[in-house]
Amino acid sequence: MPVIESEEHKALRAAVAALGAKYGRDYLTNAVSSGRHPAELWAEAAKLGYLGVNLPEEYGGGGGGVSELSIVLEELGAAGCPLLMLVVSPAICGTVIGRFGTGEQKREWLPALADGTRTMAFGITEPDAGSNSHRITTTARRDPASGDWLLTGRKVFVSGVDTADATLVVGRTEDARTGNLKPCLFIVPRDTDGFQRRAIDMELQASERQFELVLDDVRLPAGALVGEEDAGLLQLFAGLNPERIMGAAFAIGMGRYALARAVEYARERTVWKVPIGAHQAIAHPLAQAHIELELARLMMQKAAHLCDAGDDIGAGEAANMAKYAAGEACVKAVDQAVHTLGGNGLTREYGLASLITAARVSRIAPVSREMILNYVSHQTLGLPKSY
C-alpha cells in the first residue's frame, strides 16, 4: 500500500477541492434551509465523473474504487458541502450491484448511478435490532405460484428515500436446508405497492432527510434479488466496508472544514496586540486536531486500499478502525474550532455551531464506536466475546 498519494490521486483531490470551493458551505446551508436537495452540485459532480469514479468503466464509471470515491467525499466535506448520498448510492449500492448484481441489474443501475440520473438508498437498520444485524426481522418469502418475493418488515434511519429511485433493502430468507434465516438484499423501487415511508423528525438539519420504512407484503419480481440467494453475509459486508470507509471520509472532511475556519480565525483575531494563534493554548490544540485528522486519513486510505484489492476481511478490520479514528478526530476538531472562536463559534455568521450536532453522527453512524471497540477487542485482539 503506498503511503504517499499518487499523482493521479493528488490531481483528483485538487480538482474536487476546486469544485467544492465553487459551491461551499453557504450553498449547502441554503439548500438545507429551503428543504431542497443540492441538485446543482450533484449534477456537476456527475458531469465531471466524480459520482461514478468507483464504478466499472464498462458501465460508464471511472474504473477506480472506494479509494477515489473517498477522496471526492473528503474534499467536498473540507469545502463545507459534503454529499451524504455519495456514501449510499455509488459506494454501498454501486459496490454491491457491481460485485454481485445480475447482468440486467448492472445494465439498469450502474450507468445511471454513475451519471447521477438515478440514486439508491440503503435500508438495513431496524427499530428493534439496533446494532445487532442478526436480529433483523424483515423477511422475504417466495410466492410459489408466481416465483415473486414478498417482503415484510420495518426499517429506520434510511437516508434520502424520498428522492432515491429505489432502496437496497436488507432482508432475510429461510435456508431450505437448515431453516435458518440468512441475509439477502433486494432492490425495491420507490413507488412499489406496500412500500411506505414516514419522515423522522430530526434535530439534525441535513439536505438528506431520514425515514422510517414499512414494507407490507411488498411484491417484488424474482429479478429484484441482488446476487445469489445463498451469498449471505458476503455481499452484505461488501457494502458495509465501503460504508464505513466513506463514513470516515465524511468525518475527516467535516473536521478539516472546521479546523480550517478556526485556523483562519486564530491568524486574524488579535487580542493583547498579537493574533490569538500565537498563544500555545490556542495553537497546540489546533495542531493536535490536525495530527489526529491526518492519522485517521492514513487508516482510511489503508482500508480503501484493502477494499479495492478485494480483501474483505482485512478491509473490515481497517474500515472499522478508520471510522472510529475519523469520528473521534472529527468531534475533537469541531469542538476545538468552536472553542477557538469563543462566542463567535456559536453564531450563524461563522457556521460552526451546527457542526457540533453533525459531528456526533460520526461517532454513532453507520456503526457506533462501542460496537467497533467490540469488534476490535474480539476479532483483532482475540478477547472473549461480550455480546
C-alpha angles and dihedrals in degrees: 000000000000113000093198118060118250121247088252092056092046090052091049091049092051093047094050091045088056090052091049092050089054090061108022132168096306090062093052093044091053091049091052094046091050093046096239134130114252088249098160094056091043091051095048092046088052093048090053091051097248099121094059099033090120097047126094117277092228088065097046098272131124096254093235129110145233087298089070096037092052089055089054093052095042094052094046087050092049087054091052098251110091119170111223092194088067086073093052111031109041098015104047104017096032092049094048094046091043092054103034109013124113119253090258092051091050093049092047100045115021099064090047093048089049096051094040097239091119133030136194132211125210125227120193110121117091129193095240099034102055110169093347104095089180089070095059107135101186100117136189126205133181123249099225092205098056106014089237123140121242112206122196130175148074135273132188137197094027111162125225100355091145092061101029117099091219142357125231100223124198110219137156132244130193118257106234092214102046105017089231120136117246131187121261133171127229134189108229115188114224097246098044114139112261093020104120131177135194124190114239114227101238127189087208111084116217138150090243112064124215122238144192113221128207119195112193110185090317106194114221130176119248088256092065091079110096114222125333123342089230097048091094118160094005096074092037092057090045085069099037095057093058088044092059093043092050090045087057091049090051091051095045091050092050092048091050091050093052093044092050091053091050094048091050091051093046090054094051106032108092124197124162090012097297134078111268089237088071089071116087091220086066101030101047098055089049090050090050091051090052092050093050092049091051092050091050090051091054091055090046090053091050091051092048091049092052092045093051090047090058096247097140095173095048091042091051093058094042094044091054091048092047093050091049094048093045093049093051092045092048095051092048093046093050093045092050092046092054091045091050091057093045111195090357088063089069097051127099089232093072096036098215103111094072089057091065090074094036092053091057089062089066088064094047109035143095084001128356121249089240092059089049090053088050089052095048095044092049105031100032105028097032095231120155115281114256100192 
